[in-house]
Amino acid sequence: MTCQRLDTRALGASGIVRALARPPQDVDPQIHGRVESILAAVRERGDAALLEFTERFDGVRLSASELAVTAREREAAERAVGAATVGALRYAAERIEAFHRYGLPRSWRVEDANGSLLGQQVRPLERVGIYVPGGRVAYPSTVLMTAIPARVAGVPEIVLVSPPSQDKSLNAAVLAAARVAGVTEAYRVGGAQAIAALAYGTETIRRVDKIVGPGNIYVALAKSKVFGQVGIDMVAGPSEVVVVADEAGDPEWIAADLLAQAEHDPMARAVLLTPAAGLIERVAGALEKRLVGLARSAVAAKSIENNGALVLTRDLDEAVAIANALAPEHLELQVGDPFALLPRVRHAGAIFLGRHTPEVIGDYVAGPNHVLPTGGTARFSSALGVEDFVKRSSLIHYSQKGLSEAWPHVEELARVEGLQAHGAAAEVRLTERGHPS
């Protein structure tokens, strides 16, 4: 296995950023067409289209009555995974819930000197859908990270969709997590057709207000295309980690963290930024050693070779500057004093401070959400949180005195915009005839 090595002394910081840039790839127009046809079919034919696509794409023949996962199946799944798994899920769930309660938006009101009242009313969404990928790798942690903030926000209906296995079942750990997290409904359907069902509704699955959760290119495209009919969290790309380390960094720990991201997907990105040339050599050796015997070594090796990088920087300041330009999903500061560097970090989905804080702790049990912006979008977007499951309504109550004070300014702005009726709607309330008796 080889890993790309770069040096800012040769390329400069901007050259490193260009070398690591991954502009959005053009998606094959045929894939766009397939997604659009799936969305249209589900919108027009409902359950019949869901069953047809499930058989075609997943090789599973279902009846409409088999789409929904029963309460008995969810209970059986919790028993099947065993006490250790349930205990780990509950431990993680408690920490995720506690963290997200700190960020719960609240309604507020304020009264000005004229007795006018202004404020904001916060209400939870009524029904949200969470997509959980299927296949060979199960993601019960994603169930916790998507469903628990929704429940904390007060969403009464949380709907899980996931593609079925050949025996028509959903992964037992996923269903156990759904029970722990408070999911209220679950359906065995995946892909773009599941997104269509959540967005438009079918005879069996009622439409939702928002769809969250990761998926493949078909799921991501489907989410982008139904946005506007429903809300979505984000269109996520391959996972990524950037590690900033000093000369005291442990090469085994750093290599372990890089491989933890690389094993996700061949498109995953793992990057080390350090001013310590010797550390780069030691990390390269540790990567080779740790790949041996790794269950997903082929995936991890391809990720490291195609998308990984070991970057030598002039100093830690330059390393952080490059990290800011990359705006990674995960940023680790494996340095002696991470809090000294923290004020300089401007763009990252999640920041892991110190040598004893591996990124995987955030994947599972720390509490902050692991649904994060990727592909540089941390420049303008944030981790999934309770605020994604509420809506805010502005409250405005004007007194007569407040309206009188505001009127000249309303009249002037309405005149500037050429909207006479706007000004008149305020003026009529200030004339003698306009006052209520």
Secondary structure by P-SEA (a helix, b strand, c coil): cbbbbbbcccccaaaaaaaaccccccccaaaaaaaaaaaaaaaccaaaaaaaaaaaccccccccccccccaaaaaaaaaaacaaaaaaaaaaaaaaaaaaaaabbbbbcccccccbbbbbbbbcccbbbbbbbbcccccaaaaaaccaaaaaacccbbbbbbbbcccccccaaaaaaaaaaccccccccccaaaaaaaaccccccccccbbbbbbcaaaaaaaaaacccccccccccccbbbbbbcccccaaaaaaaaaaaaaccccbbbbbbcccaaaaaaaaaaaaaaaccccaaaaaaaaaaccccccccccaaaaaaaaaaacccbbbcccccccccccccccccccccccccccccccccccccccccccccccccccccccccbbbbbbbbbcaaaaaaaaaaaaaaaaaaccaaaaaaaaaaaccccccc
